[in-house]
Amino acid sequence: MDFTDNSNGVLQNPLPSGFSSTSTTHDVIKGINLTGKTAIVTGGYAGIGLETVKAFVKAGAQVMVPARDIAKAAKNLEGISNVIIEYMDLMVPESIDVFAQAFLEKYNALHILVNNAGIMWVPLQRDKRGYESQLATNHLGHFQLTARLWPALKNSNGARVVNVSSFGHQFAPFDFKDPNFITTDYETLQGYGRSKTANNLFSVELDKRGKEFNVRAYSLHPGAVNGTDLGRVAPMTLFQQMGTHDEKGNLKPEVAAKLKNVEQGAATSVWCAVSPQLNGIGGVYCENADIAPLDLGNIEHNMEEPSTQNGVKPYSVNAENAKKLWVLSEKMTGVSFKVC
């Protein structure tokens, strides 16, 4: 068996890395020099994406930020050097192709791709293809983007693709029979969970196919982070249902005290993108700047205790599911992602 392949979670064992839930981007990127490197961070103008961009720039990288809201991106990234903003909307396939083509015309190599942008717990929405919005944004858009940028990733001779997933993958395995809620009732947590499971499966298969070309892939749970706008459209009843907010809609102080700040929330994304501790290792799901353990039902989870939101479900790193999702993603996007 090739143990550099994380099929079925064989590599899901904490290193340990020496980092923890309180480690920040500054901690994990210390001593890393990214001078001459080029990175792309989707959603890199808010929340943990913005902190990821700041860390890369501080280490010397040039960072491109594709943005659906150019004005917001320009405002939030103002004053940060070596950042280029270009339009792209993950819900609009044509804009992904335009962005990727423009990048390939200017750059020969892409060293880091962080597929960070995402939406969470939204009402039922569909793109023009009829695809459910959380799946379209969180997975399909990033699958297409990665495929289009593949020549530059391969040319870098040591690229990393980082797919920002979530503990939310535990809400649901991927539904291959009805991924877009056509025949089943829509439930937003299920939709989110499916899309995050897709992030993990994509990382497993991309790494398996890409390692021959020295392109490694990772997925991760940032942690429960305060100060992001990811859940901005979610109904308050969902947060109350999970026990994080009181009957008046206020975040419980005891919960707030246990949340990560954005620098801590972005730490695992940055660690996956740059850490030499991951040299020769890929396809793994990470958390708290380390490789996460498999959750075989032996971890007790409590939504009011962020420290218990850890581990990766076996279905989310299953080799057969990963290959099956790749084929389905090609069919749904119309993009032939041939790694060669």
C-alpha positions as CSV (number, residue, x, y, z in Angstrom):
1,M,0.0,0.0,0.0
2,D,1.2,3.5,-0.8
3,F,1.0,5.3,2.5
4,T,1.5,8.7,0.9
5,D,-2.1,8.3,-0.3
6,N,-4.8,9.2,2.2
7,S,-7.4,6.9,0.7
8,N,-9.8,5.8,3.4
9,G,-8.0,7.9,6.0
10,V,-4.9,5.9,6.4
11,L,-2.9,9.0,7.1
12,Q,-5.3,10.6,9.6
13,N,-3.0,10.6,12.5
14,P,-1.9,13.7,14.3
15,L,1.9,14.3,13.9
16,P,2.0,16.0,16.4
17,S,2.9,19.3,14.8
18,G,3.6,21.2,18.1
19,F,0.8,23.6,17.3
20,S,-2.7,23.9,18.9
21,S,-6.1,25.5,18.7
22,T,-4.6,28.7,20.0
23,S,-1.8,28.9,17.4
24,T,-2.1,31.8,15.0
25,T,-1.0,32.5,11.4
26,H,2.0,34.3,12.8
27,D,3.0,31.1,14.7
28,V,2.7,28.7,11.8
29,I,4.3,30.9,9.1
30,K,7.3,31.8,11.3
31,G,10.5,31.2,9.4
32,I,8.8,30.6,6.1
33,N,9.9,32.6,3.0
34,L,7.5,32.9,0.2
35,T,9.5,35.4,-1.9
36,G,8.9,34.7,-5.6
37,K,5.9,32.6,-4.9
38,T,2.4,33.2,-6.3
39,A,-0.8,32.4,-4.4
40,I,-4.5,32.6,-5.0
41,V,-7.0,32.8,-2.1
42,T,-10.7,32.8,-3.0
43,G,-12.7,34.8,-0.6
44,G,-9.5,36.4,0.5
45,Y,-11.0,39.7,1.4
46,A,-13.0,38.8,4.6
47,G,-12.7,36.7,7.7
48,I,-10.1,33.9,7.7
49,G,-9.4,34.4,4.0
50,L,-8.2,37.9,4.6
51,E,-5.9,36.7,7.4
52,T,-4.6,34.1,5.1
53,V,-3.7,36.7,2.5
54,K,-2.0,38.9,5.1
55,A,0.1,35.9,6.2
56,F,1.2,35.1,2.7
57,V,2.1,38.7,1.9
58,K,4.1,39.1,5.1
59,A,6.1,36.0,4.1
60,G,6.9,37.6,0.7
61,A,4.3,36.1,-1.7
62,Q,2.3,37.8,-4.4
63,V,-1.4,37.0,-3.8
64,M,-4.3,37.2,-6.2
65,V,-7.7,37.5,-4.8
66,P,-10.7,36.6,-7.0
67,A,-13.7,38.5,-5.8
68,R,-17.4,38.7,-6.5
69,D,-17.6,42.1,-4.7
70,I,-14.7,44.1,-6.1
71,A,-15.6,47.2,-4.1
72,K,-15.6,45.3,-0.8
73,A,-12.4,43.5,-1.7
74,A,-10.7,46.8,-2.5
75,K,-11.8,48.3,0.7
76,N,-10.8,45.4,2.9
77,L,-7.4,44.9,1.2
78,E,-6.5,48.5,1.1
79,G,-2.9,49.1,2.2
80,I,-1.8,45.5,1.8
81,S,1.0,45.3,-0.8
82,N,1.5,42.6,-3.5
83,V,-2.2,41.9,-3.8
84,I,-4.1,41.8,-7.1
85,I,-7.9,41.8,-7.1
86,E,-9.8,40.3,-10.1
87,Y,-13.5,39.6,-10.6
88,M,-14.8,36.0,-10.2
89,D,-18.1,34.6,-9.0
90,L,-18.0,30.9,-8.0
91,M,-21.7,30.7,-8.9
92,V,-21.0,31.8,-12.5
93,P,-18.9,29.2,-14.4
94,E,-18.0,31.6,-17.2
95,S,-16.4,34.0,-14.8
96,I,-14.2,31.2,-13.4
97,D,-12.9,30.4,-16.9
98,V,-12.2,34.1,-17.6
99,F,-10.3,34.5,-14.4
100,A,-8.3,31.4,-14.8
101,Q,-7.4,32.1,-18.4
102,A,-6.3,35.7,-17.5
103,F,-4.1,34.2,-14.8
104,L,-2.5,31.6,-17.1
105,E,-1.7,34.4,-19.6
106,K,0.3,36.3,-17.0
107,Y,1.8,33.6,-14.8
108,N,3.6,30.4,-15.6
109,A,3.3,28.9,-12.1
110,L,0.9,28.9,-9.2
111,H,2.5,27.7,-5.9
112,I,-0.5,28.0,-3.5
113,L,-4.2,27.8,-4.2
114,V,-6.5,28.2,-1.2
115,N,-10.1,27.5,-2.0
116,N,-11.4,29.4,0.9
117,A,-14.6,31.1,-0.2
118,G,-17.9,29.6,0.9
119,I,-21.5,30.1,1.9
120,M,-23.2,28.5,4.8
121,W,-26.8,27.7,6.0
122,V,-28.5,29.7,3.2
123,P,-32.1,29.3,2.1
124,L,-32.6,27.2,-1.0
125,Q,-31.0,28.9,-3.9
126,R,-29.9,27.6,-7.3
127,D,-27.5,28.7,-10.0
128,K,-28.6,29.0,-13.6
129,R,-27.8,25.3,-14.1
130,G,-30.2,24.4,-11.3
131,Y,-27.5,23.4,-8.9
132,E,-28.0,24.0,-5.1
133,S,-26.0,27.0,-4.1
134,Q,-23.9,25.6,-1.3
135,L,-22.7,22.7,-3.5
136,A,-22.2,25.1,-6.5
137,T,-20.2,27.6,-4.5
138,N,-18.3,25.5,-2.0
139,H,-17.3,22.6,-4.2
140,L,-18.2,22.7,-7.9
141,G,-16.9,26.3,-8.4
142,H,-13.6,25.4,-6.7
143,F,-13.3,22.1,-8.7
144,Q,-13.6,24.0,-11.9
145,L,-11.2,26.7,-10.8
146,T,-8.6,24.1,-9.8
147,A,-9.0,22.2,-13.0
148,R,-8.5,25.4,-15.1
149,L,-5.4,26.4,-13.1
150,W,-3.9,22.9,-13.2
151,P,-1.2,23.8,-15.8
152,A,0.2,26.5,-13.5
153,L,-0.1,24.3,-10.4
154,K,1.9,21.5,-12.2
155,N,4.5,24.0,-13.5
156,S,5.3,25.1,-9.9
157,N,7.0,21.8,-9.1
158,G,5.7,21.8,-5.5
159,A,2.2,23.3,-5.4
160,R,-0.3,22.9,-2.7
161,V,-4.1,23.1,-3.0
162,V,-5.9,23.9,0.3
163,N,-9.7,23.3,0.4
164,V,-11.2,25.0,3.4
165,S,-13.8,22.5,4.7
166,S,-15.5,22.4,8.1
167,F,-16.5,20.2,11.0
168,G,-19.9,20.7,9.2
169,H,-18.9,17.7,7.0
170,Q,-20.2,15.7,9.9
171,F,-23.7,16.9,9.2
172,A,-24.0,14.7,6.1
173,P,-22.2,12.4,3.7
174,F,-22.4,13.3,0.1
175,D,-25.7,12.3,-1.6
176,F,-24.8,11.0,-5.0
177,K,-28.4,10.2,-5.9
178,D,-29.9,13.6,-5.3
179,P,-27.0,16.2,-4.8
180,N,-29.2,19.1,-5.7
181,F,-32.3,18.3,-3.6
182,I,-34.5,17.7,-6.6
183,T,-36.4,14.8,-5.2
184,T,-35.9,15.3,-1.5
185,D,-36.8,18.2,0.7
186,Y,-34.1,20.9,1.2
187,E,-32.5,21.1,4.5
188,T,-29.8,23.8,4.7
189,L,-27.6,21.9,7.3
190,Q,-27.7,18.8,5.1
191,G,-26.7,20.9,2.1
192,Y,-23.8,22.5,3.9
193,G,-22.6,19.2,5.2
194,R,-22.7,17.6,1.8
195,S,-20.6,20.5,0.3
196,K,-18.0,20.2,3.1
197,T,-17.8,16.4,2.7
198,A,-17.2,17.2,-1.0
199,N,-14.3,19.4,-0.1
200,N,-12.7,16.6,1.8
201,L,-13.3,14.0,-0.9
202,F,-12.0,16.3,-3.6
203,S,-8.8,16.8,-1.6
204,V,-8.3,13.0,-1.3
205,E,-8.7,12.3,-5.0
206,L,-6.8,15.5,-6.2
207,D,-3.9,14.5,-4.0
208,K,-3.9,11.0,-5.3
209,R,-3.8,12.1,-8.9
210,G,-1.6,15.1,-8.4
211,K,1.2,13.8,-6.3
212,E,3.0,12.4,-9.3
213,F,3.4,16.0,-10.4
214,N,4.3,17.2,-6.9
215,V,1.0,18.9,-6.4
216,R,-0.4,18.0,-2.9
217,A,-3.9,18.7,-1.6
218,Y,-5.4,19.2,1.9
219,S,-8.7,20.0,3.5
220,L,-9.3,21.5,6.9
221,H,-11.6,22.6,9.7
222,P,-10.7,26.2,10.7
223,G,-12.4,25.8,14.0
224,A,-15.3,27.8,15.5
225,V,-14.2,31.3,14.7
226,N,-15.6,34.6,16.0
227,G,-15.5,37.6,13.7
228,T,-16.4,36.1,10.3
229,D,-19.5,36.7,8.2
230,L,-20.0,33.2,7.0
231,G,-23.3,32.6,8.7
232,R,-24.6,36.0,8.0
233,V,-27.8,34.8,6.3
234,A,-28.5,31.8,8.5
235,P,-31.8,32.1,10.5
236,M,-31.2,32.6,14.2
237,T,-33.2,29.6,15.0
238,L,-30.4,27.4,13.7
239,F,-27.8,28.9,16.1
240,Q,-30.3,28.6,18.9
241,Q,-31.0,25.0,18.0
242,M,-27.3,24.2,18.3
243,G,-27.1,25.9,21.6
244,T,-24.7,28.7,20.7
245,H,-27.2,31.6,21.1
246,D,-29.8,32.5,23.7
247,E,-33.5,33.1,23.2
248,K,-32.8,36.7,22.4
249,G,-30.4,35.8,19.7
250,N,-27.3,36.8,21.5
251,L,-24.1,34.7,21.4
252,K,-23.7,33.1,24.8
253,P,-20.7,34.6,26.6
254,E,-19.5,31.2,27.7
255,V,-19.5,30.1,24.0
256,A,-17.9,33.4,22.8
257,A,-15.0,32.9,25.2
258,K,-14.2,29.6,23.6
259,L,-14.2,30.7,20.0
260,K,-11.1,31.3,18.0
261,N,-10.2,34.8,16.7
262,V,-9.6,35.2,12.9
263,E,-5.8,34.8,13.3
264,Q,-6.3,31.5,15.0
265,G,-9.0,30.5,12.6
266,A,-6.7,31.0,9.5
267,A,-3.8,29.2,11.1
268,T,-4.6,25.8,9.8
269,S,-5.2,27.1,6.2
270,V,-1.7,28.7,6.3
271,W,-0.1,25.7,7.9
272,C,-1.5,23.4,5.2
273,A,-0.2,25.7,2.5
274,V,3.3,26.2,3.7
275,S,4.4,23.8,6.5
276,P,7.4,21.6,5.7
277,Q,5.9,19.2,8.3
278,L,3.5,18.1,5.5
279,N,6.2,17.4,2.9
280,G,5.5,14.0,1.4
281,I,2.0,13.9,3.0
282,G,-1.2,14.8,1.2
283,G,-4.9,14.3,1.0
284,V,-5.3,14.7,4.7
285,Y,-8.0,16.6,6.6
286,C,-6.5,18.9,9.2
287,E,-7.5,20.9,12.3
288,N,-5.7,23.1,14.8
289,A,-2.6,23.2,12.6
290,D,-2.2,19.4,12.7
291,I,-3.6,16.3,11.0
292,A,-7.0,15.4,12.4
293,P,-7.8,11.9,13.7
294,L,-10.5,9.7,12.2
295,D,-13.8,10.0,14.0
296,L,-15.0,6.4,14.3
297,G,-17.8,7.3,16.7
298,N,-15.4,7.6,19.6
299,I,-15.4,11.4,19.9
300,E,-18.2,13.0,21.8
301,H,-19.3,16.3,20.2
302,N,-21.0,19.3,21.8
303,M,-21.8,22.4,19.7
304,E,-21.4,24.5,22.9
305,E,-17.9,23.2,23.3
306,P,-15.8,24.1,20.2
307,S,-12.9,22.0,21.4
308,T,-15.0,18.8,20.9
309,Q,-15.7,19.7,17.2
310,N,-12.9,17.6,15.8
311,G,-12.1,14.5,13.8
312,V,-13.0,13.5,10.3
313,K,-15.7,11.0,9.3
314,P,-14.5,8.0,7.3
315,Y,-17.1,8.6,4.6
316,S,-15.5,12.0,4.1
317,V,-12.1,10.5,3.1
318,N,-13.4,7.3,1.5
319,A,-11.4,6.4,-1.7
320,E,-14.4,5.1,-3.6
321,N,-16.5,8.1,-2.8
322,A,-13.6,10.4,-3.7
323,K,-13.3,8.9,-7.2
324,K,-17.0,8.8,-7.7
325,L,-17.3,12.5,-6.8
326,W,-14.5,13.4,-9.2
327,V,-16.4,11.8,-12.1
328,L,-19.7,13.5,-11.0
329,S,-18.0,16.9,-10.7
330,E,-16.7,16.6,-14.2
331,K,-20.1,15.8,-15.5
332,M,-21.9,18.6,-13.5
333,T,-19.4,21.3,-14.4
334,G,-18.7,20.1,-18.0
335,V,-15.0,20.3,-17.2
336,S,-12.7,17.5,-18.1
337,F,-10.1,17.6,-15.3
338,K,-7.3,15.4,-16.7
339,V,-4.3,15.4,-14.5
340,C,-1.4,14.7,-16.9
